[in-house]
Amino acid sequence: MKQHKTSKRFATLRRVLTLLQGSKKWLILSLLLSLVTVTLTLYVPILVGDAIDSMADAGIVDFPSIFRILLLIGISVGITALSQWLMSIFGNKITYAAVAHIRSDAIRKIEVLPVSYLDSHASGELLSRVIADADTVADGLLLGFTQFFTGIMTIFGTLLFMLTVNVWITLVVVVMTPISLFAAKFIASKTYHLFRQQADTRAEQTAYLNEIIHNQRVVQAFGQEENVLSKFDEMNGRLLDCSLKATFFSSLTNPTTRFVNAMVYAAVGLTGAFAAVSGRISVGGLSCFLSYANQYTKPFNEISGVVTELQNALACADRIFNLLEEAERPSDAHDAKVLSQANGNVDFQDVSFSYVPERPLISHCNLHIAQGQRVAIVGPTGCGKTTLMNLLMRFYDVTDGSISVDETDIRAMTRDSLRENFGMVLQDTWLSGTSIRENIRMGNPDATDEDVISAAKAAHAHSFIRRLPQGYDTVISDKTGGLSQGQRQLLCIARLMLALPPMLILDEATSSIDTRTEQKIQSAFQTMMQGRTSFIVAHRLSTIQEADLILVMRDGNIIEQGNHDSLLAKNGFYAELYHSQFIP
C-alpha cells in the first residue's frame, strides 16, 4: 500500500512536470539565470577571502587589490540581483501558465462530464478543485522554481568550490550531509497524506458553505441555524485537526535543518581552525570556507521547506488530476448525423431507464408523438416526468430501448444538433452575468435589438425591463441583480420565444409567475406552439387542458393517455388529480 502511494505521488509529479513543456524557453532561461546566480554568489566568498588575505599581515594592506576586489564584488552582486529578478519573472510566467492550463483543462472536462457525475457531486467541491487546489499547486510550483533548482545548484556548486580550497574540510561537510537528507525524507513522508486530507476536508467545507449561502433563507425559515452551525463546526474541527498535524510536521523542517546546519558549521570551523594553525589554509581561505559551509547547508533548509510545500501542491494536484481522469460522456459516433431542421415526430420504443441499477424508474415505455402535437405530462412528484425530458435531450441515455426523432435514433445524431432543435424553459432558471439583452439573445445570437424587444413583449417582460436602471443593458446574474424568481422565469421564456426551434419543452415554465401574467403567457404559448411539437410538464392541470395529448405517469409508467375530456370521462387517476385541484 505504501509503495502504491509513493508510486502514485511520483506519477502525479511527472504529470505536473509535463505541464511545463509549453514553457521550455522560459524554463531554460530560468535554469541559466540560476546557474549565473549560484556561480556569482559562490564567487563572492573567494573575493572576500582574497581581500582578507590582502590585509592579513601586520602593517601591510594592499589597497589597490582591495579596491579591485570591492569593484568585482559590486559587479557580481549587481548581476546576481538582476538575475534573481529575471528568474522571479520567468518563474511566474511558467507557474501561472501551467496553472491556467490546469484550470482550462478542468473546465473543459466539466463541460464533457456526464450529467450523472454533476448530479452526484456538490458544485462547491468542484469549485474547490478548480480554484483553491489550483492556487495551492501554483504556490508549490512557484517555490520550486525560485528555491528548489537554485538550492540544488548551490549545493553542487559549493562542493566544487570547496574542493578547490581544501579537500579534507570538504569531506567533513559531505559526511554530515545525509543527516539533512534523512530529516527531509522523514518530514516529506509524514506531510503528503496530511495535506491530502486537509485538501479533501477543505473541499467538503467549501461545498457545504456554498450550499448554505445559496439557501440561507430556507435555513432561517425553518430555524436550522443551530444545526447548520453544529455541522459546520464539526467540519471545521476536522479541518483544524488535520491542518494542525500537517503544519506540525511541516514546521519541523526549519528547526531540524537549522540544527544540522549549525553542526556542519561548527565542524567546519573546528577543522578549519586546526588547518589554519598548521598552515594548511590561510585566514582568508578559512573565512571563505566558513561562508561556503553556511551557503552549503542553507539550501537544505530551503529545499526541505520546498518539499513540504510540494507535498501540499501534489496532494491538491492529485485531486485535480482525479477530476481530469473521470469518465466523459460517450462521444458522438463518428458517423453521427446532423439534425438540421426536425419535423418533430418523436417515438419512444420500449424505453427503460434507471438512475441506480437496482431501482428501476421507467420500464418499457412506448409512445408515438406526431409532428406539431402538444403533449402534456402530468403525475405526482418523482413519477418520471422530468426524466423523460432528460432522456429526450440526451442528458441521460436510455438503459434499454430507443428514442427516435423523425425515425432516427437520437444516439445516431450529434448531441449539439439534437439540442439545437429543442427550446427549453425550466422551473429552475439560469441567467448569465451579462446584460438582459444578451441573456435573451442567448437563444438566437444573430437576433436584432428589435427582435429581442419583441420577444420580451411576447413574454410580458418588457414592462419590468424598462423600469430597470439601464433597461435592456442592465447587467444581472442568476442569484443577484434584484430580480424576482418570476422575473427571471419571464426572461427565460423571452429567450425561448426569440429562438423558436421546431420542438419545445416547458417544464413548469410558469411555476413562479402570478396567475394573471400566466394567463397572458399561456395565450402567447398557444400561438408559439402552433406547428411545433411541444412537451409540457405541469402540476397545475389548468395549464394543459388544451393539450392534444396528456400523458399520466405514476411510478415511471404511463398509466393513462388521451385528451382532457377523454381522461375525465375515464374517471381514472387523471380525474382524481383534476378533482383534487378544482373540487374542494
N, C-alpha and C positions, 0 to 999 in steps of 0.2 A: 504493500500500500504506500509506504513512504517513498519507495523507488518510483512508483507511478506518479505521485505528486511532484517529485523532483523533475521527472521527465516532462510532465505537463508544464511545469514552470519554465523549463528551458524552451519548450515548444512555443510558449507564449512570448518569451523574449525574442526568439528567432522571428516570430511573426511581427513583433513590434519593429525589429530592425529592418524587415523588408519594406516597411512603410517609408524608410529613409532613402530608398532607391531613387525617388524622384528629386532628391536634393543632393545628388552626388557632388555637384560642383561646389555647393556651399560646405558640404562635409569635408571635401579635400582641402578647401581653403582654411577651414577651421583647424584641421589637423596640422597644416603647415604653419599657421599662426601659433598653434600650441607649441610646436617644435621651436619656433623662434622665441616664444616667451620663456620656455624652460631653459633653452640654451643661454639666453642673456641673463636670466635670473641666477643660473649657476655660475656664470662667468663673473658676476659682480663680487662674490666672496673671494675669488682669486685676486681680483684687483684690490680689494680691501686688504688682503694678506700682503700683497706686494707693497701697498702703502705703509703698512705697519713695519715691514722689514726695512723700508726706506728711512725709518726714524728709530729703529730698534737700538742701534749702538749709541752709547753715551756721547752727547755733544755733537753728533753727526746727523744732520737732517738733509735729505736730498730733496729740496723744494721743487726743482724743475720736474723731477719724476713724480712727485706728489701731485703737482698741478696737472700734469698729463694724465695721471691715473684718475683724478677727480673729473676731468673732462670726459674720459671714457666711461666712467660710472654714470655721469649725467646723460650721455648719449644712450647708453644701454637701458637706463631706467625709462627714458622718454620713448624709445622704440617698444619696450615692454608694455608700457601703459597704452600706447596706440594699438598694439597687437591684441591686448586684452579687451579693449573697447570694440575692436572689429570682431573678435571672437564672440562677444556678447550679442552683437547684431546678427551675425551669421547663425549663432545658436538659436536665437529667437525665430529666425526665418525657418530653420529646419524643424524646430519643435512645433511651432504653430501651424506650419504647412502639414505636418504629419497628423496633428490632432484635427485640423479641418478636414483632412482626408477621412479620418476615422468617423467623424460626425456625418459627413456626406454619405459614407457607406452605410452608417446606421440608419439614416433617414431613408435612403433608397431601399434598405432591407425592410423597414417598417412598411413602406409602400407596397411591397410584394408579399408580405406575410399573409397567410390565410386569415380570414375574419375570425375563425375559431381561436387562433392564438391571441388576437387582440381582445376577444371577449373574455378570455381566461386569465389575462394579466392586467394588473392595475396600471392605469396610464401614468401615475406618479412613479411607479417602479421603472418604467421605460424612460421616463423623463430623467430620472436619476442616473441611468446608464449613459444617456446621450450627453447630459450636461455635466453633472458632478463628477462622474467617473472619468470622463474625458479630460476634465480640468486636472484631476489628480495625475493622470497619465502625462499631461503636459508638464506639470511640476517635476515629476520624476525624470522625464527626458531632459528638461532644461538643466537640472542639476547634473545629469550625466554628462552633458556636453561641456558645461562650464567647469566641472571639477574632476570627473572620472578620467577623461583622456589626459588632461593636464597632470593629474596626480600620478597616473601610470608612467607618463613620460618623465616626470620629475624623479620618480623612484629609480628608474633605469639610468637616467642622465646623471643623477647624483652618484650612483655607484661607479659609473665610468670616470667621473671627475675625481672621486675619492681614490680610485685605483691609481690615478696618475700622481696623486700626492703621497699616499702611503698604503701599501698593500695590507700590512698586518692590522692596522687600525680598521681598515675597511672590512676585514674578515670578522672582527668583533661585532660590527654593525650587522653584517649578513647573518651571523649565527643567531642574533636576537630577533631577527625579522619574523620567524614563524610564530612568535607569541602574538603579534598583531593579527596575523592571518587566522590563527585559531580563534581569537576573540571575535573577529569579523564574521567568521563562518558560524560561530555559536549564535550570535545575535541574529544573523540572517535566517537561520533555521527556525528561530522562535517567532519571528515577526510576520512571516508571509501569511500563515493561516489566520493570525490575529487580525491583520489588516483586511484579509478577505472577509472575515466575519464582521468586521467593522463596516465594510462597504455594503454587505448584504443587509445588515441591520439599518444602516442609514437609508438605503433604498426603501426598505419596508416602512420606515418612519415617514419618508417623503411621500410615499403613496398614500399613507393614512392621512397625513396632513393635507394633501391635495383634496382628498375625499371630503374631509371635514370642512375645509374652507368653502368648497363649492356647495355644500349642503348645510351651512350654518343655520339657515332659517328653520330647517327641519329639526336640527338638533335642539334649538331653543324652543320651538313649538311643542316638542314632546318632553322637554325638561331633561335632556340627556347630557347636560353639561358635565355632571359629575362622572358619569360612565365614560364619556369621551376623555376627560382628564385622567381618569384612572388607567384606561388603556394606553394613552399616550405616555403616562408616567412609567408604565411597565416597559414600553419600548425604549423610552429614554434611559431607564435604568440599565437595560441590557446594552444599549449603545455606550453608556458611561462605563460599564464594566469592561467591555471588550476594548474600548478606546484607552482606558487606563492601563490595561495589560499591554496593549500594543505600544503605548507611549513609554511604559516602564522599561520594556526590553530595548526599545529604540534609544531611550535616554542612557542606557548603559554604554552606548558607543563612545561618547565623549570622555567620561572619566576613565574608562578602560584603556582607550588608546593613549590618553594623556599620561597615564601611569606607565605604559610601555615606553612612550616617548621619553619620559624622564629617566627610565632605566637605561635606555640606549644612550642618552646624552651624558649621563653620569659615567657610563662605561667608556665612552669615547674620551671624555675629559680626563678620566683617570689614566687610561693607557696612553693618551696623547701627552699628558704631563710627564710621565716616565720617559716617553720618547724624546720630548724636548730637553729634559735634563741630561739625557745621554747623548744629545746632539744629533739624533736621527731625524729630527724635524725642527724647523725654525719656529719662532714665536708667531710669525705671520702665517706659516703653514698650519700651526695648531689652531689659530683663530679661524682660518679658512675651514679646517676640518670640523670644528665645533658648529660653524654655521651650516655646513653640509649635513651634519648629524641632525640638526634641528629641521632642516628642509627635507631630509630623507624621511623622517618619522611623521612630519606634519601631513603628508598626503594619506598616510594610513588612517589618520583621524578623519580626514575629509572623505576618503573613499568609503570608510565604514558608515559614515552618515549618508553618503550617496546610496550605498547598498540598502540601507534601511528604507530610504525613500523609494528606491526602485522596487522593493518588495511591495510597498503600498501601491505603486504605479502598476506593477504586474498583476496584483490582485484585482485592481479595477479594470485593467486591460483584458483580463481573462473574462470578466463579466460582459464586457462589450463584445468580445470575440464569440462568446456563447450565443449572444443575440444574433451576430452575423452568421452563425452556423445553423440557426434554426431552419427547418424545412420550409421552403417557399411554397406558395400555392402552385398547383400544376400549371405549367406554361401552356399557352395556346398551341394546338397541334401545328406542325409545320405546314400542313395543307389546309389550315383553318380558313373558312370562308369569311368574307366581309359582308355583313348585313347592311346594305346601303340604305334602303328605304323599305321598311317592313310593311306588309299589308295588315298584319295584326291577327292572323289566325294562330291560335295557341292550343297545343294539345298536351295534356298530362297523360302519360301511358304507363299504367301500373307502377306509379311512383311510390317509393318507400324512402323514409328518411328518419334518422335519429341523431341527436347531438351526442348522446352517450350510447354506445352499442347495446348495453344491457337494458336501456329504457327506450323502446320504440315510440316514435311520436306520430308519424304519418305512415299509413300502411295501405298499399295497393290502391292509390288514388288514380282514378281515370276521369278525364274531363276534356271536353271539346268546347272551345270558345271561338266563335266566328268573328270575322273582321267587323269592327265597329260596335260590338256588343258592350254594354255597360254591365259589368259583373260586380255585385256586392258580396262581400264575405263577412258573415256575422257569426257570433258564438261567444261563449264565456271566455274569460281571460285564461290564456295558456292552452287554448284548444288547437293552435297551429296556424292562425290567420296570417300573422307576420312571417312565419316560417315559409309559407307558400310563396310570399313575395321575395324572401331571401333566396329561395331556390330559383325563382323565375329570373332574378337578376344575376344569378350565379355568384352570390356572396358565399353560398354553400352549394356543393354539388350533391345530387341525389345519391342515395345509397344504392337503390335499385330502380329499374325502370328508366324512363327518359322524359324530357320536356322538349317539345319542338315548337319553333316559331316558323310559320309558313312552310311546314313539312320538313324543316331542317333541325336536327338535334342541336340544341344550343351549345353543347360541348364541342360541336364541329365548327363553330364560328368563333371569331375573336371576341373576347370579353368587351373590349372597347366599343366595337361596332354594335354589339348587342345592347349595351347600356346607353349608347347614343340614341337608340330608338325608343328609350323609355324616359319619361319625365316623372320625378317623384316629389311628393310633398309628404313629410313625415311628421308625426306628433312631436318628436324631438328635433327642434330646429337647429340649423347651423348657419352662422354668418361669419364671414372672414373679417379681419381687421382692416377693411378698406372702406371706401365710401358706399353709401346706399346705392348710388348709381352703378358702381362696379359689382356690388352684390347681386343686383337684379340682372345685370348684363352677363353674369356667370353662365346663365342658361343659353346665351347667344352672344358671344363676344363681338360679333360684327354688327350688332343692332345699333341704330342711331339713337340719339337722345330722345327724339320724338317717339320712337318705338318703346323706349324704357318708360316714358311718362304714360303712354297709352296702356302698357301692361299694368303699371301701378294703379291707374284709374280703374281698370277692369277688376283688379284685386281689392279695390276700395282702400288702397293705401296712400293714394295721392294726397288726401286732405291732411293726414297727420305728418307726412313727409314735409309738406310746405311749412308746417309750424316749427320744424326743427331749425336750429341756429343757421346752418348752411344749406338747408334744403336737401337736395339730392347729393350734394357734396359733403354732407355730414359723415364723418368717419365713425364707424361703430365697431363693435366686436360681439362675439357670441354671448358674453357674460356681462358686458358693460355697455355704456352708451345711453342709459336712461330709457331704453325701450322695454315695454312690457312683453310678456310671452306672446300675447295675442298679436302685437305689432310685428314681432319677429316672424310669426307664422304668416302674416299677411305679406311680408316681403318675400318669403319662400314661395308663396302662391303666385306673386307677381313674377318671380323668376321662372316659374313653370309656364305661365301664360305668355311670356316672351319667347320661350323655346318652342313650344307647341310640337313635340315629337309625335310620331304616329301611335304610340301607346302610353298610357298614363297609369300611375299608381298613386292613389290618395289614401295614405294610412293615417286615419284620424286627423285629416288635414285641417279640420276646423275645430279641433277639440278645445283650443284656448281662445276662441272668438265668441263674442257675445251673440245672442240669438238673432237680433235684428241684422247685424252685419252678416251673419252666417246665411240668412235667407237671401240676401243680395248676392253673396258669393255663390251660393248654390245655383242661382239663376245663371251666373256667368259660367259656372262649371258645366251646366247643361248645354250651353252654346259651344263651349270648348270641346266637349266630348263628342259632338256630332261627327260621325265618321271615324272616330278613334276608339280603338279597343281600350277599355278603361277598367281598372280594378280598384274597387272602393272598399277599404277596411273601415268598419264603423261599429261603434257601440250604440249610438243614437239611431234607432231604426227610422226615425222621421226623415233622415237624410238620404235614405236609399230606396224609398218607396217607388221611385220612377225607374229603378234599375231593370234592365232586360232580364237579368238572371241573378237570383240570390242564392248563394251557397251557404248552407247552415252547417257549421262544424261543431263537433264535440269530440274531445279526446283524440284529435288528429285525423278524424274521419269526417267525410262529407255525408251527413245523415239525411239531409233534405236538400232539394234544389227546385227552383221554379221562380215565378214572379211573385210579387207581393200578394196579389189576390188569391192565386192558387195555393200558396203556402198557408194563408189564413184559413182557406177552405179545408185544408187537411187537418186543421186543429191539432197540429203536432208541436214539436219543440219550438219552431219559429213563432207559432201562435202564442205559445206560453211566454216567450221572450217579449213579444209585442205587447201582450196584455199586461205584463208586469211593469211596462214602462208607461202605458197610457190609461190603464184602468186601475184605480186605487183598490 
